Amino acid sequence: MAIISQCPPAEATVNKKGIVSLPADPRISETAIPHIRITAIGHPDISAELDIAVRYDAAFAAHFSGSAGSKGFDGLNSLEGSAGSDGSIDLTNPSAGGTGTDGSNGGDGGNGQPGQSGENVHVWVTLKAGVPPLLQVRAASSTHERLFLVSPNGGTLTVDANGGAGGAGGSGGRGGRGGSGGVGFPPGLSGHDGLNGWDGHSGVGGAASTITVSIDLHAQGFADRLHFSNRNGDGAPGPTPIVRFETVSPIW
């Protein structure tokens, strides 16, 4: 077993499982080479240090989709009916058994909540000169933004602005069983079983939002590194993303 820790400067962080990660904002680490130290547990004198080169040929993602609706409440199960009173089976003095009471109906399930709409998002892309060149990308909605450096050689970026799925309807409650008829001559009739409650309806899916993309003319040859997804919560396609090739200033 070993302890992995970052060394100054602290662009990299290490969690309790030893996973090394960089900040989500690429501006913090783009010119740095993260440096970590590995130390044997119980033997602090045994250690190793290494630099980790940052790579940008990964599958990045920017999420602007709406949340799924919550599930409806399940209906309550009902109580069973009471058994009928016993009569007599003595043939010299018979009496009928009592009828059991009916079980009550189960409660209906609640309807699922509607899914949230996705956020309208604008994406700006430009080419950062260097060896190797990298795509600078900014994706922003009215509430938040994400910045990326993406290698045109193997890297991709997927931006989603899907509507959230509607919540599932709650299950209907189970109807109670009818009470059994009492013993007697003749025996009592059993009560009727209660009806199961109705399942709730699924919530309506959220609406897909718009995606507008501005790609600098120097980066237009790498437009296929970008992928977009904006479906309604029920899976139907949303508005076609609008892609423009135009001058985009350096993003940072």
N, C-alpha and C positions, 0 to 999 in steps of 0.2 A: 504494500500500500504506500501511496505517496501523497504529499500535499503539493498542489499546484497554486502558485500565487503570481500576481503581476508585479513587475518591477517598474519604478518610475521611468518615463512618464506613464500615467495610468490610463492609456487609451483603451486597453483591454480590461475586462473584468472576468473573474472566475467564480462560478457558483459552487455550492457545497458538493456537487457531483463532479467537480473538476472540469466542467464545460467552459471553454474560453469563448467570449463573445465581444463584439465591438458595439459602440453606441449606434443607435438607429440613425443618427445624423452623420452622414459621411464626411461632412466638413471637419469634424473633430479628428478623424483618423486618416484622412486621405494622404497626408504627407508623412505619416508616422509609420514606424515599424514596431509593432507590439513586441514586447520582450517579457518572457515569463521565466520563473524559477520553479524547478521541481525538486522537492525535498522528501527523503524517505522518512516515514513516520517512525519516531523513536530514535532516529539517527540524523539529527540536524546537521551533522558534519558531512553527510553524504547528499550532495545536491548537484543539479545540472541546470544550466541556463541556455535558452535558445531564443532566437528571433523567429517570428512568424510573419511571412510575407502576406500582405493583404491581397486577396483576389476578388475580382468583380465579375467573374464568369459564372454567376449563379442565377437561379430562377427566383427573382424578386417579385414581391406582390404588394399592392397598395389597395387597402380595403375601404370602400365607401358604401357598402351595402347596408340595407336596413335590417334590423333585428327581426327574428321570427316572432309571431304572436304567441302568447302563452296558451297552454292547454286549458280547456274549460274544466270546471269542477265536475267530478263524478257524482252521479245521483246517489242518494242514500238507499241502502238496502232496507226493505221493510220488515216489520215484525211478522212472525208466523201467527196464524189464528189459534185460538184456544180450543182444546179438546172438549167435546160434548160431555155432559155428565152421564154417568153410568146408570142404566136402568137395572132391570132384573131379568135373569134368564131362567128363573124358577118357573117351570111350566104350570105349576099350580097357581102362581101369582105373578104372571109376566108383566113387565113394563118396558116401554121402548127406551132405547138410549137416546141421549140428547144429540142434537145436530152440532157439529163443530162450527166455529165461526170462520168466516172467510179471512184469508190472508189479505193484508193491505197491499196496494200497488207500490212498486218501487218509484223513487224520485227520478225525475228527468235529469239527464246530464246537461251541464251548462255549455253554451256555445263557445268555441275557441275565439281568442282575440285576433283582430286583424294584424297582419304583418306590417312593419314600418316600411315606408318608401325609402329607396336609396337616395344618396345625396348627389346633386348635380356637381360634376367635377370637371375641372379644366387641367389639362396636362401640357406642360411645356418641355420641349426637348431640344438640346443643342449639343454640339460636339466640342469636347474639351481636348485641345491639341496636346500631344505628348506621345511618348513611346511606352506602352501602346496608347492609342487614343481611347477616350472613354466618353460615353454619353452622359451628360448631365440632365437630370430629369427632376421636374417639380410637379407634383400632383396635389391639387388643392380644391377643397370645397369651402363652404361658408363657415365651417366649424373647425377644420384642421387641415394640415398639409403634411406631405411626406416628401423627402428629398432622397435621390438615389444617384449613385454612380454605377453605370452598367457597362460591362465590356461588350463591344459589338461582336467579339470573337467568343461566342458560347453563352453569353449572358442574355437574359430576357427579363421583361417586366410585364406583369399582368395587372391590369387595373379593373376592379369590379365595382359596379354601382347597381347591384341587383336589389329588387324589392324582397323583403323578408317573407318567408312562407307564412300562411295563416296558421294559427294554432289549431291543433286537433280538438274536436268536440269531446266533451266528457262522456264517459260511458253511463248509460242508464242504470239505475239501481235495480237490484233483483227483487222481484215481487215475493211477498211472504207466502209460505205454504199454508193451505187451508188446514184448520184444526181437524183432527180425526174425530169420527163419530163415536159417541159413547157406547159401551157394551150394554146390550139389552136384547129383548125379544119383542119386536125386531130391533137390530142394531141401528144406532143413529147414523145419519148421513154425514160424510166428511164435508167440511167447508171448502169453498172454491179457492184455488190458488190465486194470489194477487197477480196482476199484470206487471211485467218488467217495465221499467221506465224507458223512455225514448232516449237514444243517444243524442248528444248535442251536435249542432252543425259545426263544420270546420270554419275557421275564420277566413276572411277574404285576404288573398295575398297582396302584399304591398306593391306599389307601382315602381317600375324601373325608372331610373333617372337618366339624364343626358350626360354624355361624355364628349367633350370638345378637346381636340388635340392640335397644338401648334408645334410644327416640326421645322427647325431651322433648315435652310437650303443646303448647308454643309452636312447635315445629318440625314437627309432624305433617303440616302442609300441604305440606311439601317432601320427604316420604318417597320420592317418585318420582325424586328426584335420586340415590338410592342404588341400586346394582346389585350383585348377588351371583352368584358362580359357585363351586359346590362339586360337582365331578364326580369319580367314580372314575377311576383311571388308564386304564381301558378305555373311558371315555366314558359309563358309566352314571350316572344322576343320584344324587347323594348325599342326605343328610337335608335336608328342606326348612328353609331358614333360619327361625329363630324371631324374630318382630318384636313388640316390646312398646312400647306408648305409655304412658309413665310419667314421673314427675318425674326430671329429670337435672340435677344441679348444674352450674354453669359448669365447664368442663374445665380452664381455666387463668385 
